Amino acid sequence: MVRMLRPMVQVLDTRIARPPPKQVDPHYSSQEHRRWRAIVIARSGGRCQDPACKAPTRPGRLYADHVVELKDGGAAFDLSNGVARCGSCHVRKGHAERAKRMAR
């Protein structure tokens, strides 16, 4: 049965069909967000603040992350709504929050 469908399914050549460029939310390039981000990361002392982090002192880039995401009604520039997370914790938390939103 699958062989019969093969001629109907075309392969997408990603060298020709490029995805649209990423659209950056203007909020993240604002001066207010940059200031908020700098304060959140500076107060972390270079450590990942995620309680589930397995290596909080691992060197590397930190991300200023909203505890309650903006899409879920979190305060954009409230310092109590920000924590510094390493890359793996930032991605893990983002996936979990997205899954919660999609389940609703």
N, C-alpha and C positions, 0 to 999 in steps of 0.2 A: 504494500500500500504506500509506504514512504517513497519507494522508487518512482511511483506514478506522480508524486507531488514534486519531485526534484526539478523538472523543467519549469514549474510554476514559481519556484522560489529563486529570486535573484540574489546574487551576492553584492553587497554594498562595498564599493571601492572607497576606502577612507582617505585615499590620496586625493581623490577628486571631490567627494562629498564631505566637506568639513563641517563639524558641528558649529552652531552659531557661537560667537564670542561671548564669554562670560560677562554678564551685566552686574557690576558692583553696585550694591545699595549705597546711595549717597551718604547715608548715616555713618557708615564706617570710614569715610574719608573726611568727616567733619572735624573741626578743631576740638569741639567738645568731646568727641569720642577719643581722639588721640590723647587728650589730656587725661580722660578717665582711664584709658588703657595704661598709660605711663604710671599713674598712681597705683593701680591694682597690681601691676607687675613689680614695681619698686617695693611695695610693702610686703611682698611675698619673700623677700630676701633670697631670690634665685631658686626657690623651691616650689615644686608642684604642690598645690594646696588641696588636691582631691584626696578625700579620706581613703579611697580605694586604690591609690597609686602604689605600685609595688616598688618603685625606685624614685622617691620624691627628691632626692638630692642629685639625680643623674643630670649632668650638664646638657644643655641644649636649649632650644627656643621654648619660651613660655608664651601662652596665649591668654589674654584677658578674656574670661568667659563670663557670661551672665548666668547667675544661678537659676533665675527664672527667665527663660528666653524671651526676647522681645515679642515674638509671635504668640507667646502665651501670656502676654500682659506684664512682663517684667519691666521695671524702671530702667530706662536707658542709661542714665548717668548717676544713679545712686551707688555709692561705693560699697554699701552693704549687699548689693546685688552682683558683686563681682569677685571672682577668685581667679588666681593664676593656675593654669593647668598645662602640663606637658602635652606634647602632640598626641600621644596615644590616649591619654585620659580625655582630651578635648574631643577626639573623634568618637571614642566610646560613649561619652555623655551625649554628644550630638545625635548619634544613631539611636540611642535609647529614647531621647526626647521626641525625635521624629516618629519612632514606632508608637509611642504613646499618643501622639497627635493623630496618626493615621488610624489607630484603633477606635478613636472617638467617633 
